[in-house]
Amino acid sequence: MPMLADLVDAVVGVDTHRDTHEVEIALPTGSPIATTTITNDTTGYAQLLA
């Protein structure tokens, strides 16, 4: 079975909460590239996609 690092360039994870979502992009090794917190509404989703 191939290692994740051999298959992808990055991994996106989302920790969901009632009012906010914590979003992180990380290397396959687990090292974070970027992290942001958005509100759980259309404004937050638009911010994430911008």
C-alpha positions in Angstrom: 0.0 0.0 0.0 1.5 3.4 -1.0 2.2 6.1 1.6 -0.1 9.2 1.6 3.0 11.4 0.9 3.5 9.5 -2.4 -0.1 10.2 -3.5 -1.0 13.8 -2.6 0.6 17.2 -2.3 -1.6 18.4 0.6 -4.3 17.3 3.0 -7.3 19.5 4.1 -8.9 19.0 7.4 -11.9 20.8 9.0 -12.8 20.8 12.7 -16.4 21.7 12.8 -18.1 23.6 15.7 -21.5 25.2 16.1 -20.4 28.7 15.4 -17.0 28.3 13.6 -15.0 25.9 11.6 -11.2 25.5 12.0 -9.7 24.7 8.6 -6.1 23.5 8.0 -4.1 22.6 5.0 -1.1 20.4 5.8 1.6 18.5 4.1 1.1 14.7 3.9 3.7 14.5 6.7 1.4 16.5 9.0 3.3 19.8 8.9 0.8 22.7 8.7 0.8 24.9 5.6 -2.0 27.2 6.6 -4.7 27.4 9.2 -7.8 29.7 9.4 -11.0 29.9 11.4 -14.2 30.9 9.6 -17.7 31.6 10.9 -20.4 28.9 10.2 -22.4 31.0 7.8 -22.4 32.2 4.2 -19.9 34.9 4.9 -17.4 32.4 6.4 -17.8 30.0 3.5 -17.3 32.8 1.0 -14.1 33.8 3.0 -12.8 30.3 2.8 -13.3 30.1 -1.0 -11.8 33.5 -1.7 
